[in-house]
């Protein structure tokens, strides 16, 4: 049985549980679940979390199901919120990823599935966590590109995952890159590509999240300075908070999934998640 809390996101096959959700005038999420299913079956909740109220809806839905007598509950949240805030950089900051993980752990799921989390911190903090890698997604991206590419690791944080991806793909060449970030302002600078000359090779930048896009526009220029050919970008979680105009004509195509939201843009190819 499946409870898709976002009615535009249905990544799992199976019978869906009917419900009505709304928000009170005071801002509190609420739900009424139709009791027309076997509570002895495992129920999997899916939810795209784009706000704290989305997490609130998940919490009240979980409570409702448990009060109905459902004994086995799984969760699929493809984009884990605040996963980037997985360490303290300056005094006065919270460890936000742990805040979200603690809330979810207190719901007592039998399994929590997360797609391509930002770092190893998220699955370390979550109880009963199952990580779904980006491997099949990137393989599909490369199939859609239709020609050989070099895999571009945008920074040291992504490097280990990109090498694992390369192994899965049969040894696609990896090009390492780096950047500098001011931890107080967030400003990016010092993009470097550790390759002498890309000699016109097509390149696919692979990362987990695109928010404003500054990492990728800066890296695109650094790659072009090393004679890269066509540039492609594949991110697992497309937030794109500054829109798509910021990319200009840097990329032949941008790929993402529907883990965060639905996107309608001619320069973006969205691959729907399906488990």
Rosetta blueprint (number, residue, H / E / L):
1 X L
2 X E
3 X E
4 X E
5 X L
6 X L
7 X L
8 X L
9 X L
10 X L
11 X L
12 X L
13 X L
14 X L
15 X L
16 X E
17 X L
18 X L
19 X E
20 X E
21 X E
22 X E
23 X E
24 X L
25 X L
26 X L
27 X L
28 X L
29 X E
30 X E
31 X E
32 X E
33 X E
34 X L
35 X L
36 X L
37 X L
38 X L
39 X L
40 X L
41 X L
42 X L
43 X E
44 X E
45 X E
46 X E
47 X L
48 X L
49 X L
50 X L
51 X L
52 X H
53 X H
54 X H
55 X H
56 X H
57 X H
58 X H
59 X H
60 X H
61 X H
62 X H
63 X H
64 X H
65 X H
66 X H
67 X H
68 X H
69 X L
70 X L
71 X L
72 X L
73 X E
74 X E
75 X E
76 X E
77 X L
78 X L
79 X L
80 X L
81 X L
82 X L
83 X L
84 X L
85 X L
86 X L
87 X L
88 X L
89 X L
90 X L
91 X L
92 X L
93 X L
94 X L
95 X L
96 X H
97 X H
98 X H
99 X H
100 X H
101 X H
102 X H
103 X H
104 X H
105 X H
106 X L
107 X L
108 X L
109 X L
110 X L
111 X E
112 X E
113 X E
114 X E
115 X E
116 X L
117 X L
118 X L
119 X L
120 X H
121 X H
122 X H
123 X H
124 X H
125 X H
126 X L
127 X L
128 X L
129 X E
130 X E
131 X E
132 X E
133 X L
134 X L
135 X H
136 X H
137 X H
138 X H
139 X H
140 X H
141 X H
142 X H
143 X H
144 X H
145 X H
146 X L
147 X L
148 X L
149 X L
150 X E
151 X E
152 X E
153 X E
154 X L
155 X L
156 X H
157 X H
158 X H
159 X H
160 X H
161 X H
162 X H
163 X H
164 X H
165 X H
166 X H
167 X H
168 X H
169 X L
170 X L
171 X L
172 X L
173 X L
174 X E
175 X E
176 X E
177 X E
178 X E
179 X E
180 X E
181 X E
182 X L
183 X L
184 X L
185 X L
186 X L
187 X L
188 X E
189 X E
190 X E
191 X E
192 X E
193 X E
194 X L
195 X L
196 X L
197 X L
198 X L
199 X L
200 X L
201 X L
202 X L
203 X E
204 X E
205 X E
206 X E
207 X E
208 X E
209 X E
210 X E
211 X L
212 X L
213 X L
214 X H
215 X H
216 X H
217 X H
218 X H
219 X H
220 X H
221 X H
222 X H
223 X H
224 X H
225 X H
226 X L
227 X L
228 X L
229 X L
230 X L
231 X E
232 X E
233 X E
234 X E
235 X E
236 X E
237 X E
238 X E
239 X L
240 X L
241 X L
242 X L
243 X L
244 X L
245 X H
246 X H
247 X H
248 X L
249 X L
250 X L
251 X L
252 X L
253 X E
254 X E
255 X E
256 X E
257 X E
258 X L
259 X L
260 X L
261 X L
262 X L
263 X L
264 X L
265 X L
266 X L
267 X L
268 X E
269 X E
270 X E
271 X E
272 X L
273 X L
274 X L
275 X L
